[in-house]
Amino acid sequence: MPNIMIVDDEEPIAWGLRRAFEREKYRVGVAASAEDGLAQARKNPPDVVFLDVRLPGMDGLTALAELRAIAPAAAVVVMTAHGNLNTAVKAVEGGAFDYLAKPFDLAQAIDAAKRAITRPQDPPASQPGLAHEDIDPSPDAIVGRSPGVQAVFKRIALVAPTNACVLITGESGTGKELVARAVHANSPRRNKPFLPVHVAALNPNLVESELFGHTRGAFTGADRPRDGLLALADGGTVFLDELADIPLPVQAKLLRVLERQEVIPVGGGEPQTVNVRIVSATHADLSAAVRDGTFRHDLFYRLNVYPIHLPPLRDRIDDIPALAEHFLRRFGVANPAEVLPADTRAFLKSRPWPGNVRELRNALEHAAIEARGGPLRPEHFPEPAAAAGPVGVSERLRSLVTEWVRERTRQKDGEPAELHQQLLDTVEPALLDEVLRQLDGNRLVAARWLGLARATVRKMIRKHHPAADEPDDEG
């Protein structure tokens, strides 16, 4: 019977995990401190340890190194409600088998336990314990504790030590370059160059020369040989932003770099060996570009070895206060928490932010200037951005629904009720009217388009347009 140890000082979490594991027929031990957990592990080495980071006395990351020495065959699953990228990276470096961000479903914990028990027995070498910080003051910090951001931290920590290509996706303004920098900074290449290449900003006729270099006389104006960005980044990481804008002829040469680690300068015939890691990003749908023939499918598969998707800000609104304090700290505000009163925090969380984190940062800088050192108030912020890049109709609709729900839940006249029906009453007439308009009122076909029975469509019409005439049955 597998032996699982839970090290967590939060009794409800420890109790819930214990009950869940016991239902799976595991033998379970519980410790409320790292010291107690280590003592239990010495007496009875566990197969799996669920280890919280914040503990009284010794912290979890320090205990991780000691656990790896005491029970080297044990798989350690690190748990935290206060994780940042630093925590995730150090957990993986310290030999953690998995990383769970609280709150998590018990099903996730059970799945982690099953994977740990059935894994190949090849434990990584122990690493020294490392302290962690809740606040990362660096300008390249990725800030957030939401589940979506915690998942990003975990994926960065897992892929950074490898040489795998990483494809970062997400809307404009979500922080794709920050993720690329984090992958590089936590990799063995950290002391070598990191070169960001914004493909869309390059002259389309010179993209090949910029990336691969050129020989003397390769084209008009090439009066001397020049190394390309891939050669200049030798040993390091190249970040290709707006990947979808790379011309097809250049894509073929980039594929050669990935497959053979060599470049051929424009006008040259001899390949040059390079050692670079490619991290790329796009807000476009590359799968659609592959289907349309504007992006090579073989290159897509080589670049998409390990995808990392960044959630839009509207899907992580609980991170907004922490992001606001982070940016204000960067603007030189000494007490960011004190200049963000509760009503301003609520206001920031209520806005849709179509430009994502970039728009939030710019709005905060504007407000800090307007506030002149005082508290930031809603009236100090600029009007919402009118346009923030290409966002599909479905995304705009989702954003509007999110804003609609927040508006209803902010109302002061008690708890909201029947939100689902209210939303249906709001959008159903527009859906019905537009379908009928396109079909010249043909209710039979409208029912097929809507996927509803004809009787249901008639009821909808009577509900929203009681004065409408009831026509004869359409043929």
Stockholm file with secondary structure:
# STOCKHOLM 1.0

chainA/1-475         MPNIMIVDDEEPIAWGLRRAFEREKYRVGVAASAEDGLAQARKNPPDVVFLDVRLPGMDGLTALAELRAIAPAAAVVVMTAHGNLNTAVKAVEGGAFDYLAKPFDLAQAIDAAKRAITRPQDPPASQPGLAHEDIDPSPDAIVGRSPGVQAVFKRIALVAPTNACVLITGESGTGKELVARAVHANSPRRNKPFLPVHVAALNPNLVESELFGHTRGAFTGADRPRDGLLALADGGTVFLDELADIPLPVQAKLLRVLERQEVIPVGGGEPQTVNVRIVSATHADLSAAVRDGTFRHDLFYRLNVYPIHLPPLRDRIDDIPALAEHFLRRFGVANPAEVLPADTRAFLKSRPWPGNVRELRNALEHAAIEARGGPLRPEHFPEPAAAAGPVGVSERLRSLVTEWVRERTRQKDGEPAELHQQLLDTVEPALLDEVLRQLDGNRLVAARWLGLARATVRKMIRKHHPAADEPDDEG
#=GR chainA/1-475 SS CCEEEEECSCHHHHHHHHHHHHHTTCEEEEESSHHHHHHHHHHSCCSEEEEESSCSSSCHHHHHHHHHHHCTTCEEEEEESSCCHHHHHHHHHTTCSEEEESSCCHHHHHHHHHHHHHSCSCCCCCCCCCCCCSCCCSTTCCCCCSHHHHHHHHHHHHHTTSCCCEEEECCTTSCHHHHHHHHHHTSTTTTSCEEEEEGGGSCTTTHHHHHHEECTTSSTTCCSCEECHHHHTTTSEEEEESGGGSCHHHHHHHHHHHHHSEECCBTCCSCEECCCEEEEEESSCHHHHHHHTSSCHHHHHHHTSEEEECCCGGGCGGGHHHHHHHHHHHTTCSCTTTTSCHHHHHHHHHSCCTTHHHHHHHHHHHHHHHHTTSCCCGGGSCCCCSCCSCCCHHHHHHHHHHHHHHHHHTCSSSSCCCHHHHHHHHHHHHHHHHHHHHTTTCHHHHHHHHTCCHHHHHHHHHHHCTTSCCCCCCC
#=GC SS_cons         CCEEEEECSCHHHHHHHHHHHHHTTCEEEEESSHHHHHHHHHHSCCSEEEEESSCSSSCHHHHHHHHHHHCTTCEEEEEESSCCHHHHHHHHHTTCSEEEESSCCHHHHHHHHHHHHHSCSCCCCCCCCCCCCSCCCSTTCCCCCSHHHHHHHHHHHHHTTSCCCEEEECCTTSCHHHHHHHHHHTSTTTTSCEEEEEGGGSCTTTHHHHHHEECTTSSTTCCSCEECHHHHTTTSEEEEESGGGSCHHHHHHHHHHHHHSEECCBTCCSCEECCCEEEEEESSCHHHHHHHTSSCHHHHHHHTSEEEECCCGGGCGGGHHHHHHHHHHHTTCSCTTTTSCHHHHHHHHHSCCTTHHHHHHHHHHHHHHHHTTSCCCGGGSCCCCSCCSCCCHHHHHHHHHHHHHHHHHTCSSSSCCCHHHHHHHHHHHHHHHHHHHHTTTCHHHHHHHHTCCHHHHHHHHHHHCTTSCCCCCCC
//
